[in-house]
Each structure stands twice: as structure tokens, then as C-alpha cells.
Amino acid sequence: MFTLLVRHKVEDFDRWMALYEAQRAELAAFGVTREVGLRSAVDGNDVVVLHEFETREAADGFLSMAQQADMQEMLKAAGIVGPVTFEIFANY
């Protein structure tokens, strides 16, 4: 198992969450087997999303897709501000 950690700040959590929910059904098609969302208790616009994958190749593919121009535009439309952190971890 591999986990992709994505962390970013959003302008408005509710707006971001609405867009995330709208595309949630598509995650399995991209190889996501499980996902967990976290929201900072201090700053509700600080968001972490964990996506799990069976293989490193699936995680890498998802990461590549997330870095394409059309996906970056979607992230911008969701109100993401500042840098987005992407890290892949091997589960143990």
C-alpha cells in the first residue's frame, strides 16, 4: 500500500469541499482504494487529504494527473491558495 498526502490551504472550506465531493466518485477510477480528509482544528481552511493506492505506480499516476494543467485549473477554481504539498509514503 502507498499513501499520497496532499496538503493545501483553501480560501473557503465549504466551497472546496463541494468541489471535492462532486469528484469523489471518480477517485476509484484513478486507483484510489481509500481516502481520508483532515481539517486543521486551528485553521479550518488548512486541509490534508490522504489517498491510498495498491501500488506505487498507481500513486505516481494519480500524482502525475494532479499536476496537469487542467487539474491545476480545477484546484484554482476550488479556491486553493499557496503551494500544494504532495508526498508519497509507503505503508508499513
N, C-alpha and C positions, 0 to 999 in steps of 0.2 A: 504494500500500500504506500501511496505517496500523497502528501497533502500540499496543496498550493495555498499559501497565506497571502491574502490581498488586504492591504490596509490603506485607507484614504479618509480624507475629510470631505464632508458634503456641506453645501450651503443650507439645505433643508432636509432633514432625515425623512420626513413623510413623503416628499417628492421623490427622493432617491428610492425609498422602499417601494413606492408604487411602480416605478420602472423595473426594479429588481423582481418584484412579484410577477409582473407581466411576462418576463422572460424566463422565469424559474422552470417552467415545464420543458424548456429546451435544454436544460443542463445535462440530462441523461444522454441526449444525442451527442454531446461533446465529451462523453466519457466520465462525467461526474457520478460517483456512486453514493456520495453522502455530502451534505453541506451543513455548515453551522455558521450562523451570523452572530456577531458580538457588537455591542454598542457601549461605548465608554459610559461609566456611571458619573464621570466628572463632566464630560463634554459629549452630549448626545449626538453630535454631528461627527464624531470620530468613530469610524466603522471598521471592523475587521470581519472578513468573510473567509472561511476555510472550505475548500473544495477537496474532496478525496477522490483518488483515482486508483485503479488496479495496477497500472504500470507507469513508469517514469515517462515513457513515450506519450501516453495519453495526457499526462500533466504538461509535458513540453508542448504538445499540440494545442492544448487549451490556452497556454500562455502565449504561444505564437498568435493564435486567433485574437486574443485580448489586446495584443499590441498592434493590430492592423488599424489602418486609418479610419475605417467605418466604425469599428468598435470604440476607438478613441473619441469619435464624434458623439457616439451614444453616451459614453461616460461623461462627456462635457455637458450634454443635454440633461443628464441626470443631476447635474449640479455639483459634480466632483471638483474640488478646488485643491490646488497644490499638487505635489507629487503623489504618485501611487506606488506603493511598495509591493513588489511581487517576490515571493521566496518559495522555493520548493523544498519540502522536508521529506525524508524517508521515515516512515513509521517503524517503530521497533516494538 
